[in-house]
Amino acid sequence: TLWSSADRLAWEESGKKSRNFQNFLPFLNKDSTMDAVRRLMSFQFTFFLFYLAVLFGNPTDTRTVPITVSNVEDVLNHNELVFVNFYADWCRFSKMLEPVFEEASNSVPSTFQDQTVVFGKVNCDTETEVAQKFGISKYPTLKLFRNGRVQKREYRGQRSVEAFKEYIQEQTKSNIQEVNDLKMLNDIDEKKRNVIGYFNSKEGPEYRTFQQVASNLRDDCDFYVAVGEISKRERISGDNIIFRPPRTKDQDMVYLGSLVNKDLLTAWTTDKCVPLVREITFENGEELTEEGLPFLILFHKPEDTKIVETFNQVVSRELLHEKGNINFLIADGTKFTHPLHHLGKSTKDLPVLAIDSFRHMYLFPDSGDLIAQMTVQGKLKQFCADLHSGKLHREFHHGPDPTTVPQLAGQEQQQQQQQGQQQGGGTAPQEKRPTT
């Protein structure tokens, strides 16, 4: 039963009172009796509806949108921000999060800072295709999608209604820092990758496109803007966007494409803000892992800048086509000693180059001279190709592949027949046996 004994007792007591009340009806006049009955019945009916609402009703009406394989593209691509809870019914942590997430969905306005905000949920037990598409392997997982693009950093903050509200509020804030004097651009953090826009006005489509791209890449670059009269000398040929690489001076790179082509500007900015070779640290390691791509990772000594420079050059020259298939990383080998141990190496062996497929780690054969072997034309490219073909995995378990391909039984028999015919003896006709 859904009712507790206390509920039943209260209900029965209300019934007793109504029956006792009816015993006094003969002593009351007709009008007052009927009026009393109506009031009593109204009270009992209201009481009954209250219990139904408590016992069977959802504690909060939710605005959370169920996301399925049939509507995922529509939900993600037609809203500026979509905050998604990937959950599993059997997971007790998912169960604990559900009412909090549902309540938060009602607390955050559907339009926040002029941006549409949607709370979504994916049942990973039934929507396996959606879960696999976004690399979900643990529950619950909270991901933010901005303009249809999944953000690299999962939500890992406090799981409370207030924390969710603050997070969404922070995400809706503009990440573009406006300057009122061009001299301020000389003092921006030179260690970071910076994108600077010079616009005549914020009202045009050029600035709105810049806003969207900046919002999508807020975790990868710092964005600045100068608008109006102060930016005039930088807008000789019109509105302008430049990229300022880290640790450089007077080496700004100018964007030459259309300022209203979002895809083109996104591609250019992503290429500048997300370098081909990145450094993995304890702080960003989990984020890089969640991208779901295997690592080609160079472990090096902090002071060994030559090997890092060489690695960058080889990757840029030979492995540019692998961007999107492999993450190219460098790591301080004096800190990441645990993966070195898995490779049978120590800090004494640095530098070390390996692939981490998340199933196994495969050591690049360097014969004791990594720079010499890494710069052999095509060798590092072949190492990555062997990962995709399964050769590295196969050799990890079964040893090196044979250097020559063994002949099939039928081929050996045919060669013997040819040899016999050449000697003049011939052979009797034989029925061909099916080969496997």
Buried (B, 14 or more C-beta within 10 A) or exposed (E): EEEEEEBEEBBEEBEEEBEEBEEEEEEBEEEEBEEBBEEBEEEBEEEEEEBEEEEEEEEBEBBBBEBBEEEBEEBBEEBBBBBBBBBBEEBEEBEEBBBBBBBBBBBBBEEBBEBEBBBBBBBBEBBEEBBEEBBBEEBBBBBBBBBBBBBBBBBEEEBEBEBBBEBBEEBBEEBBBBBEEBEBBEEBEEEBBBBBBBBBEBEBEBBEBBBBBBBBBBEBBBBBBBBEEBBEEBBEEEBBBBBBBEEEEEEEBEBEEEBBEBEBBBEBBBEBBBBBBEEBEEEBBEBBBBEEBBBBBBBBBEEBEEBBEBBBEBBEEBBEEBBEEBBBBBBBBBEBEEBBEEBEBEBEBBBBBBBBBEEEBBBBEBEEEBEEBBBEEEBBBEBBEBBEEEBBBEEBEEEEEEEEEEEEEEEEBEEEEEEEEEEEEEEEEEEEEEEE
